[in-house]
């Protein structure tokens, strides 16, 4: 056919490097459209007719002729995607602003029953609200450019306090740490559970292969009550087999022994029942004015600074761990916390 001969004629005028580039892109280009266009030219050079290429590649005959004309007119440059010639982009600032706002919410806010977004639903809702219709491919590129990602939301519980009361309490705690006399100490207190059966978390792995975490099967638990110094970041803790008021009392006794020179130890803590039991009230009479409690508003874990330490502990020790005994696991937990207390920050520790 005439079109085949014309393509072959242009092909012969290409350099060896250009021919190698086209063959390479036809097999391994990350752009699917470019791969198809290069394959069409490659097959025409081999002498295959547009009908044969239609059958082999699954593209239309009109696409074969269109790609051939682009190759004849512009050479290799004609195979490159020319979206810039399509005119002004549909995606304007108003469209981008709508997508960014929609990401923060839910499809339910726009009258749909589905609680989570899909790219198709983004396209549909954006078209309804802005009058601009784009493809899911365009939406995919836009979301990537805006840094929008798929992730797992964090479950939270709404604080039952009025906003003004919650803000007032948090400001009181903030001012306490900022204006604290040198003779006094502020620590953030909380407890953490350590399970022999590991918590499973994300990890890197090869495509098509899933890592396995061998678990002991029968779970055991230990509990830590910890205190994080608001200024120095020092971490202190005590260990127990039950999460009771006795564990909390043991922590306070430990703090009184360590901070002997402090006239007052201020404890910032949550409203967990072990912090306000009758046993704690009895112990408070022994502690006297040296220990003062400052309770956070309900359901505000993000304002307890020691929570980040516990997250780091789980990420670096307990998550996906392979310890077979609780003693072995607790040795790793203690080693990590001791290193963190010595350096004042997180470290990637090496195995002994």
LOFI-501813 format. One line per field, with one value per residue (C-alpha): residue number from 0; residue in three letters; x, y, z. Coordinates in Angstrom, 3 decimals. Each point is the difference from the previous one (the first is absolute). Layout:
BEGIN
resi	NUM ...
resn	ala ...
X	X ...
Y	Y ...
Z	Z ...
//
This chain:
BEGIN
resi	0 1 2 3 4 5 6 7 8 9 10 11 12 13 14 15 16 17 18 19 20 21 22 23 24 25 26 27 28 29 30 31 32 33 34 35 36 37 38 39 40 41 42 43 44 45 46 47 48 49 50 51 52 53 54 55 56 57 58 59 60 61 62 63 64 65 66 67 68 69 70 71 72 73 74 75 76 77 78 79 80 81 82 83 84 85 86 87 88 89 90 91 92 93 94 95 96 97 98 99 100 101 102 103 104 105 106 107 108 109 110 111 112 113 114 115 116 117 118 119 120 121 122 123 124 125 126 127 128 129 130 131 132 133 134 135 136 137 138 139 140 141 142 143 144 145 146 147 148 149 150 151 152 153 154 155 156 157 158 159 160 161 162 163 164 165 166 167 168 169 170 171 172 173 174 175 176 177 178 179 180 181 182 183 184 185 186 187 188 189 190 191 192 193 194 195 196 197 198 199 200 201 202 203 204 205 206 207 208 209 210 211 212 213 214 215 216 217 218 219 220 221 222 223 224 225 226 227 228 229 230 231 232 233 234 235 236 237 238 239 240 241 242 243 244 245 246 247 248 249 250 251 252 253 254 255 256 257 258 259 260 261 262 263 264 265 266 267 268 269 270 271 272 273 274 275 276 277 278 279 280 281 282 283 284 285 286 287 288 289 290 291 292 293 294 295 296 297 298 299 300 301 302 303 304 305 306 307 308 309 310 311 312 313 314 315 316 317 318 319 320 321 322 323 324 325 326 327 328 329 330 331 332 333 334 335 336 337 338 339 340 341 342 343 344 345 346 347 348 349 350 351
resn	unk unk unk unk unk unk unk unk unk unk unk unk unk unk unk unk unk unk unk unk unk unk unk unk unk unk unk unk unk unk unk unk unk unk unk unk unk unk unk unk unk unk unk unk unk unk unk unk unk unk unk unk unk unk unk unk unk unk unk unk unk unk unk unk unk unk unk unk unk unk unk unk unk unk unk unk unk unk unk unk unk unk unk unk unk unk unk unk unk unk unk unk unk unk unk unk unk unk unk unk unk unk unk unk unk unk unk unk unk unk unk unk unk unk unk unk unk unk unk unk unk unk unk unk unk unk unk unk unk unk unk unk unk unk unk unk unk unk unk unk unk unk unk unk unk unk unk unk unk unk unk unk unk unk unk unk unk unk unk unk unk unk unk unk unk unk unk unk unk unk unk unk unk unk unk unk unk unk unk unk unk unk unk unk unk unk unk unk unk unk unk unk unk unk unk unk unk unk unk unk unk unk unk unk unk unk unk unk unk unk unk unk unk unk unk unk unk unk unk unk unk unk unk unk unk unk unk unk unk unk unk unk unk unk unk unk unk unk unk unk unk unk unk unk unk unk unk unk unk unk unk unk unk unk unk unk unk unk unk unk unk unk unk unk unk unk unk unk unk unk unk unk unk unk unk unk unk unk unk unk unk unk unk unk unk unk unk unk unk unk unk unk unk unk unk unk unk unk unk unk unk unk unk unk unk unk unk unk unk unk unk unk unk unk unk unk unk unk unk unk unk unk unk unk unk unk unk unk unk unk unk unk unk unk unk unk unk unk unk unk unk unk unk unk unk unk unk unk unk unk unk unk
X	0.000 1.043 -0.146 2.327 2.549 -0.062 0.579 2.845 1.579 -0.016 1.254 3.067 0.934 0.075 3.314 0.736 -0.396 -3.438 -1.081 1.181 -1.922 -3.248 0.417 0.786 -2.976 -2.322 0.842 0.796 -1.370 -1.921 -2.417 -2.491 -1.069 3.582 0.581 -2.945 1.051 3.535 -1.328 -2.175 3.025 2.147 -2.605 -0.432 3.774 -0.254 -2.437 -3.240 -3.153 -2.285 -2.507 2.613 1.080 -3.648 -0.319 3.337 -0.014 -3.741 0.077 -2.236 1.093 -0.554 2.511 2.557 -0.369 0.003 3.243 1.580 -0.796 1.481 3.144 0.284 -0.458 2.116 2.084 0.514 -1.250 -3.403 -0.315 0.333 -3.313 -1.022 -2.530 1.379 -1.607 -3.455 -0.656 -0.376 -0.236 -3.467 1.411 0.072 0.598 -3.667 -0.077 3.137 -1.412 -3.174 1.929 2.160 -3.093 -1.809 2.937 -0.365 -3.639 -2.155 -2.242 -2.900 0.378 -0.905 -3.043 1.610 -0.311 3.599 2.127 3.388 1.291 0.967 1.581 -3.186 -2.092 2.405 -0.498 -3.790 -0.432 2.488 -1.879 -3.287 1.446 2.299 -1.461 3.412 0.186 3.380 1.136 1.017 3.544 0.057 -1.389 2.682 2.746 -1.584 -0.250 3.615 1.114 -1.922 1.611 -3.319 0.516 -2.033 0.537 -1.630 -1.951 0.691 -2.976 -0.824 -2.674 -1.460 0.776 -3.297 1.122 -1.037 2.745 0.612 0.471 2.332 2.104 0.163 1.317 2.627 1.158 0.353 2.290 1.995 0.513 1.008 2.890 1.034 0.059 1.147 2.448 3.369 -0.852 -3.029 -0.418 -2.679 -0.326 -2.495 -1.303 -1.636 -0.046 0.776 -0.840 2.705 -1.342 1.978 -2.192 1.358 -2.066 0.203 1.113 1.042 3.384 1.798 -0.279 0.374 -2.946 -2.034 1.716 -1.366 2.221 -1.096 0.329 0.157 -1.992 0.255 -3.741 -0.761 0.141 1.595 -0.085 2.148 -0.757 2.184 -0.897 2.237 0.764 1.549 1.749 -1.568 3.318 2.817 -1.905 1.256 -2.105 -0.614 -2.122 -1.027 -1.185 -2.912 -2.051 -3.297 -1.099 -1.380 0.284 2.900 2.007 -0.738 0.838 3.303 0.845 -0.722 2.134 2.799 -0.270 0.116 3.168 1.647 -1.030 0.846 0.947 -3.216 -2.397 -2.949 -0.476 -2.823 -1.566 -1.805 -2.175 -3.224 -3.244 0.597 -1.649 3.244 1.159 -2.875 -0.865 -0.353 3.461 1.444 -1.902 1.514 3.501 -0.519 -0.178 3.489 1.338 -1.416 0.525 3.005 -2.250 -2.623 -2.278 -0.951 -2.607 -0.240 -3.433 -1.648 1.068 2.949 2.938 1.784 0.632 1.816 3.604 0.969 -2.354 2.657 2.542 -2.353 -0.595 3.754 0.297 -2.585 1.493 3.551 -0.521 -3.407 -1.505 0.656 2.458 1.285 0.628 -1.104 -0.217 -1.237 3.324 1.812 -2.476 0.235 3.800 -0.328 -2.560 2.261 3.074 -1.822 -1.336 3.368 1.704 -2.689 0.338 3.788 -0.058 -3.273 -1.275 -0.842 2.837 0.245 1.804 2.073 -0.550 2.433
Y	0.000 3.569 1.024 -2.879 0.986 3.652 -0.926 -2.323 2.791 2.377 -2.801 -0.532 3.661 -0.302 -0.524 -3.300 1.709 1.327 -3.430 -1.563 2.648 -0.788 -3.750 0.546 2.311 -2.463 -2.541 1.877 3.559 0.991 1.880 -2.594 2.258 0.486 -3.767 -0.631 2.700 -1.375 -3.537 1.199 1.529 -3.065 -2.341 2.189 -0.131 -3.799 0.114 -0.698 1.616 2.265 -2.866 -2.354 2.591 0.559 -3.732 -0.361 3.120 0.437 3.634 1.464 0.270 3.754 0.214 -1.879 2.475 2.970 -1.118 -0.736 3.530 1.528 -2.075 0.966 3.700 0.385 -3.136 -1.206 3.315 -0.822 -3.016 2.004 0.871 3.513 0.986 3.501 0.404 -0.837 3.543 1.557 -2.423 -0.535 -0.226 3.588 1.450 -0.232 -3.692 -0.700 1.889 -2.082 -3.296 1.022 0.900 -3.205 -2.184 1.301 -1.096 -2.908 -0.811 0.032 3.777 0.062 -2.262 -3.404 -3.006 -1.186 1.206 -0.059 1.495 -1.713 1.734 -0.591 1.624 2.956 0.504 -0.297 2.349 2.544 0.063 0.610 2.808 1.722 -0.943 -1.314 -3.640 -1.739 -3.600 -2.219 0.085 3.788 -0.249 -2.550 2.359 2.944 -1.858 -1.090 3.556 1.332 -2.573 -1.703 -3.612 -2.966 -0.736 -1.404 2.580 0.265 -0.911 2.685 0.669 3.461 1.728 0.443 3.301 3.308 1.381 2.991 -2.233 -2.343 2.898 1.571 -3.218 -0.547 3.616 -0.439 -2.996 1.865 3.007 -2.330 -1.419 3.442 1.751 -2.853 0.914 -1.751 -1.915 -1.717 -2.716 -0.741 -3.517 -1.533 -3.340 -2.920 -3.804 -2.317 -3.658 -2.420 -3.139 -3.168 -0.547 2.834 2.805 -0.280 3.118 1.082 -1.071 0.044 -3.154 -1.177 0.185 -3.189 -1.238 0.583 -0.220 -2.205 0.714 -3.168 0.589 -2.001 -0.663 0.316 3.629 1.460 3.594 2.401 3.613 3.058 3.195 2.762 3.671 2.388 3.119 3.009 1.847 -2.544 -2.839 -2.497 -3.148 -1.925 -3.126 -2.912 -3.426 -2.114 -3.060 1.871 3.491 1.113 2.914 -1.794 0.347 3.728 0.422 -1.822 2.491 3.016 -1.494 -0.505 3.630 1.251 -1.992 1.235 3.667 0.303 3.669 1.026 1.821 -0.945 -2.617 0.901 -3.011 0.647 -3.065 -1.289 -0.928 -3.747 -1.415 -1.307 3.621 0.970 -3.145 -0.256 -1.587 3.104 2.276 -1.890 0.260 3.736 0.557 -1.479 2.048 3.234 3.232 -1.358 -1.641 1.986 -1.506 1.893 -1.991 0.476 0.438 -3.367 -1.714 2.270 -2.438 2.262 2.481 -2.563 0.219 -3.474 -1.535 0.663 -1.934 -2.976 0.154 -0.056 -2.936 -1.983 0.930 -0.948 -2.941 -1.602 0.263 -3.137 -1.212 -3.603 -0.512 -3.403 0.881 2.981 0.306 0.305 2.629 2.022 -0.028 1.665 2.482 0.924 0.338 2.353 2.198 0.142 1.119 2.609 1.246 0.226 1.928 1.862 -1.012 -2.922 -2.150 -2.988 -2.362 -2.927 -3.554 -1.146
Z	0.000 -0.653 3.689 0.931 -2.631 1.090 3.665 -0.977 -2.014 2.987 2.284 -2.192 0.404 3.796 1.755 1.732 3.374 -0.976 -1.199 3.271 1.973 -1.831 0.517 3.679 0.590 -1.729 2.704 3.216 -0.085 3.130 -2.292 -1.306 -2.864 -1.182 0.174 -2.330 -2.481 -0.151 -0.511 -2.879 -1.763 0.761 -1.476 -3.095 -0.505 0.156 -2.908 1.861 -1.357 2.074 0.094 1.426 2.584 0.948 0.686 1.831 2.189 0.417 -1.153 -2.683 -3.611 0.126 2.863 -2.092 -2.877 2.407 1.669 -3.366 -1.249 3.156 -0.496 -3.680 0.736 3.156 0.390 3.599 1.344 -1.494 2.268 3.191 1.673 -1.045 2.652 0.011 -3.428 1.360 1.182 3.420 2.910 1.488 3.516 1.256 3.475 0.963 -0.951 2.037 2.981 -0.125 -0.116 2.973 2.003 -0.999 1.091 3.550 0.102 -1.146 -2.986 2.483 0.141 -3.699 0.211 -0.603 2.323 -0.424 2.968 -1.803 -3.235 -3.235 -2.980 -2.007 2.732 0.174 -3.747 0.269 2.968 -1.369 -3.311 1.841 2.115 -2.520 -3.371 -1.094 -1.116 -0.033 -0.359 2.906 -1.435 0.291 3.532 0.904 -1.213 1.819 3.322 -0.319 -0.770 3.011 2.292 0.752 1.109 1.130 3.678 3.096 2.047 3.722 2.188 2.547 2.605 0.351 3.286 1.911 1.515 -1.560 -2.213 2.300 3.046 -1.888 -1.304 3.454 1.583 -2.724 0.337 3.762 -0.534 -2.646 2.285 2.814 -2.034 -1.270 3.397 2.225 2.801 -0.084 3.169 -1.590 -2.672 -2.597 -1.414 -2.433 1.276 -1.784 -0.167 -2.908 -0.665 -1.176 -1.738 -0.721 -3.052 -2.164 -1.410 -3.784 -1.861 -3.488 -1.366 -3.332 -2.096 -3.576 -2.368 0.132 3.163 3.491 3.047 2.874 3.724 2.082 3.187 3.237 -0.146 3.707 0.965 3.116 1.167 1.951 0.815 0.357 1.807 -1.302 0.594 -2.534 1.330 -1.727 -0.356 -0.260 -1.643 2.573 0.149 3.245 0.317 2.185 -1.127 1.188 -0.903 0.503 -0.967 3.346 2.391 1.669 -3.223 -0.117 3.701 -0.562 -2.767 2.223 2.800 -2.534 -1.131 3.581 0.521 -3.180 0.289 3.709 -0.271 -1.743 2.300 -2.236 -2.717 -2.366 -1.759 -3.295 -0.607 -1.508 1.740 0.149 3.128 1.547 0.392 2.314 1.947 3.773 0.145 -1.674 2.370 2.943 -1.503 -0.628 3.748 0.229 -2.903 1.349 -1.935 -1.904 -2.630 -1.940 -2.647 -3.186 -1.916 -3.760 -1.592 -0.824 -3.228 -0.749 -0.363 -2.496 2.821 2.141 -1.190 1.200 -2.592 -2.674 2.071 0.209 -3.764 -0.621 2.410 -1.945 -3.387 1.012 2.369 0.327 -3.479 -2.102 2.666 -0.022 3.732 1.265 3.696 1.954 1.821 -3.331 -1.220 3.219 -0.264 -3.412 1.359 2.925 -2.214 -2.360 2.809 1.761 -3.203 -0.550 3.579 -0.344 -3.282 0.393 -3.436 -2.260 -1.375 -2.325 2.329 -1.256 1.195 2.660
//
